[in-house]
Amino acid sequence: MNLKTCAKLAGEKKIEMLPVKDLLATTGYIRGGCSPIGMKKRFPTFVDESAVELANVVVSAGKVGMQIHIKPDDLIQVTGGKFAKLTV
């Protein structure tokens, strides 16, 4: 994942990973359980365009050790996300 590419897609000059100490207050999730689905605040979600080739992708279910198998198009729909070229 290229953070410069993600920043451009999000319309920002620069983005960075959220410090772990701020994770719960910002997203409502603890480390190891952060999911693009159901955050306290909706953040831009980008999924690499290669995911469209897959029947399912696996994302965190919001609890440590729990995952959701979901169709890429459904993930985009529930998160309001976008497919984009994120890897080189």
N, C-alpha and C positions, 0 to 999 in steps of 0.2 A: 504494500500500500504506500502510495506517495502522498504525503501530507500537503505538498504544494498543489498537486492535482485536486485533492479534496477541497482545499481552501478556494481554489478557483471555481470549482463546481458550486460551492456554498456561497459564492459572492463575497468572500472575505480575503483580506490581504494575507493573513497568516492564521493557521490553526495549530493547536497542539493537543496532546493527550491530556485528559483531565487528571490532576493529581489524585491519588487514591484517597487521601484524606478528605477530599471534596465530593467523592463519588456518591455516597448515600444522600447527602443533602441536595445534591443537584439532580440525581436521577431517580432516587428512591430505591436503588439497588446496592447490594454490598459487592465487594470484589469477588469475582468468580461467578456472579449471578447477573451481571449487567446484560440487558437484552434491548434490542431496538424496538421491542414491542412493549407498550405500557409504561413508558417512562413518565415521571411527574410532569416534565416539560417536553414537548415534541422538538427533537433536534433533527436537522437534515440527515437523512439516511441514504447512503449510496452503496449499491451492490455491484460488484464487478460484472461487466457485461457477459463474461464467460458463463455466468450462472444460468443464463437463459437456455443453455444446452442441457442442463440437468433436470431430472424429474423432481428432485427435492434438494433442499439445502438444510443444514442443521444450524439452529441458533439457540442461544440460551433461552430457557423458559422462565428466567427471573429468579431462580434459586440455584444455589451451588449444586452441581451434579445433575441438574435436570435440563433436558434439551427438547426442542420442538423440531420435528421434521415438517417442512412446509414447502409448497411449490414456490419457486422464485417469484412468479407473478403475484401470488397471494401475499408474499412478504412485502413486495412493493406496495400493494394495495393497502394493507393494514398499517404500514408505517408512513405512507405518503412519500415513499422513497423514489429513487431513480436508478436505472441501470446506467453505468458509465465505465469507461476504460480506466481502471484504477491500478493495474499492474503493467509492467513493461515486459 
